[in-house]
Amino acid sequence: MTGEEAALRAAAARLCTRFPELPPEVVTDALRAAHARFEGRPIRDFVPLLVERAAAAALMTAHVPA
């Protein structure tokens, strides 16, 4: 497992804790969608952080309680 993969798994765990009302699959899907935006980018150092932030923003806006 690469450092990026480990960081993304940790991000998934944090987001599952932050959004306990959502199924883990929804969190994983948001992470995958955010991660796809960085595919092929040469500088990878901050990708996990950027992915986590983008996924959290997507989860917050898509799943706001009515």
C-alpha positions as CSV (number, residue, x, y, z in Angstrom):
1,M,0.0,0.0,0.0
2,T,1.3,3.4,-0.9
3,G,1.3,6.4,1.4
4,E,-1.4,8.0,-0.7
5,E,-3.6,4.9,-0.4
6,A,-3.0,4.8,3.4
7,A,-3.9,8.5,3.6
8,L,-7.1,7.9,1.6
9,R,-8.1,5.0,3.9
10,A,-7.6,7.3,6.9
11,A,-9.6,10.0,5.2
12,A,-12.4,7.5,4.6
13,A,-12.4,6.6,8.3
14,R,-12.5,10.2,9.4
15,L,-15.4,11.0,7.0
16,C,-17.4,8.0,8.2
17,T,-17.0,9.3,11.7
18,R,-17.9,12.8,10.7
19,F,-21.0,11.6,8.7
20,P,-22.3,8.7,10.8
21,E,-25.7,9.0,9.3
22,L,-24.4,8.1,5.8
23,P,-23.7,4.6,4.7
24,P,-19.9,4.0,4.2
25,E,-20.5,3.3,0.5
26,V,-21.7,6.9,0.1
27,V,-18.6,8.2,1.7
28,T,-16.4,5.9,-0.4
29,D,-18.2,7.0,-3.6
30,A,-17.6,10.7,-2.7
31,L,-13.9,10.0,-2.1
32,R,-13.6,8.1,-5.4
33,A,-15.3,10.9,-7.3
34,A,-13.0,13.5,-5.7
35,H,-9.9,11.4,-6.2
36,A,-10.7,11.0,-9.9
37,R,-10.3,14.7,-10.4
38,F,-6.6,14.3,-9.5
39,E,-5.9,11.4,-11.8
40,G,-2.7,11.8,-13.8
41,R,-1.6,14.9,-11.9
42,P,2.2,14.7,-11.3
43,I,2.4,16.2,-7.8
44,R,0.7,13.8,-5.4
45,D,1.8,15.2,-2.0
46,F,-1.4,17.0,-1.1
47,V,-3.9,14.8,-3.1
48,P,-5.3,12.9,0.0
49,L,-5.9,16.2,1.8
50,L,-7.6,17.8,-1.3
51,V,-9.6,14.7,-1.9
52,E,-10.9,14.6,1.7
53,R,-11.9,18.2,1.6
54,A,-13.7,17.9,-1.7
55,A,-15.5,14.8,-0.5
56,A,-16.5,16.4,2.7
57,A,-17.9,19.4,0.9
58,A,-19.8,17.1,-1.5
59,L,-21.2,15.1,1.4
60,M,-22.3,18.2,3.3
61,T,-24.1,19.8,0.3
62,A,-25.6,16.6,-1.0
63,H,-26.9,15.2,2.3
64,V,-28.1,18.3,4.2
65,P,-31.0,17.2,6.4
66,A,-34.3,18.8,5.4
